[in-house]
Amino acid sequence: MPEGEGTAGPTKSASNRTQLRSCRLSSALDLVHLAVQCQGDPELEKDLLGLFRLQSRSLFEQLSDPAAASLESKAAIAHKLRGSALAVGAGRVASAAEALERKALAARRPARADVAQPLILRAIAALEAAIAEVVAEIELISD
């Protein structure tokens, strides 16, 4: 079966890890990665960053919403944020979102639920900080 079809097996997971490592963590945004993704089109880069800025804020608001209290909802939102972050080269956001997704999924096990809540709250705070940092950088380079 070709890569990308069927279930997300080891090939897809390994590919995601490689993408995450390629998003340099020394800066909020890997502009080289973004330029490659956009094939050097500065207008597309600007549009993609603008969309990411709006989407990341919106998805984070959903995480903060009491209606999104289920662990599955938190994991799904974190997964979306991770994918978007990888697309624009926001490595810290991708890492923080992946950590939240893992913690939310692990907390579904009854034996872990009571211990998991503080870990999930810390993961959400780390994600919030990473998003704030990348949004600030987007606003700096957009001016």
JOGIFEN-V669655 format. One record per backbone hydrogen bond with DSSP energy under -0.5 kcal/mol. NH is the residue of the N-H (numbers start at 1). CO is the residue of the C=O. E is the energy in kcal/mol with one decimal. If there is no record, write none. Layout:
((NH,CO,E) (NH,CO,E))
This chain:
((5,2,-1.9) (9,7,-1.8) (13,9,-2.1) (14,10,-2.7) (15,11,-2.2) (16,12,-2.3) (17,13,-2.2) (18,14,-2.2) (19,15,-2.3) (20,16,-2.5) (21,17,-2.4) (22,18,-1.9) (23,19,-1.1) (23,20,-0.5) (24,22,-1.3) (30,89,-2.0) (31,29,-1.0) (34,30,-2.1) (35,31,-2.4) (36,32,-2.2) (37,33,-2.7) (38,34,-2.2) (39,36,-1.3) (40,35,-3.0) (41,38,-1.7) (42,40,-0.9) (45,41,-2.2) (46,42,-2.3) (47,43,-2.5) (48,44,-3.0) (49,45,-2.6) (50,46,-2.3) (51,47,-2.4) (52,48,-2.5) (53,49,-2.6) (54,50,-2.1) (55,51,-3.1) (56,52,-3.1) (57,53,-1.7) (58,54,-2.4) (59,55,-3.1) (60,56,-2.2) (61,57,-2.3) (62,58,-1.8) (63,59,-1.8) (64,60,-1.7) (65,61,-0.8) (65,62,-0.6) (68,65,-1.8) (69,66,-1.0) (74,70,-2.1) (75,71,-2.4) (76,72,-2.4) (77,73,-2.5) (78,74,-2.5) (79,75,-2.3) (80,76,-2.1) (81,77,-2.4) (82,78,-2.4) (83,79,-2.2) (84,80,-2.3) (85,81,-2.7) (86,82,-2.5) (87,83,-1.6) (88,84,-1.4) (89,85,-1.2) (90,85,-2.8) (91,89,-1.3) (94,90,-2.4) (95,91,-2.6) (96,92,-2.5) (97,93,-2.9) (98,94,-2.4) (99,95,-2.2) (100,96,-2.2) (101,97,-2.7) (102,98,-2.5) (103,99,-2.4) (104,100,-2.8) (105,101,-2.4) (106,102,-2.5) (107,103,-2.0) (108,105,-1.0) (109,106,-1.4) (112,109,-2.0) (113,109,-1.0) (116,112,-2.1) (117,113,-1.0) (119,115,-0.7) (120,116,-2.8) (121,117,-2.5) (122,118,-2.1) (123,119,-2.2) (124,120,-2.5) (125,121,-2.1) (126,122,-2.3) (127,123,-2.1) (128,124,-2.6) (129,125,-2.2) (130,126,-2.2) (131,127,-2.6) (132,128,-2.5) (133,129,-2.2) (134,130,-2.2) (135,131,-2.8) (136,132,-2.2) (137,133,-2.0) (138,134,-2.6) (139,135,-2.5) (140,136,-2.0) (141,137,-2.3) (142,138,-1.5) (143,139,-0.9))
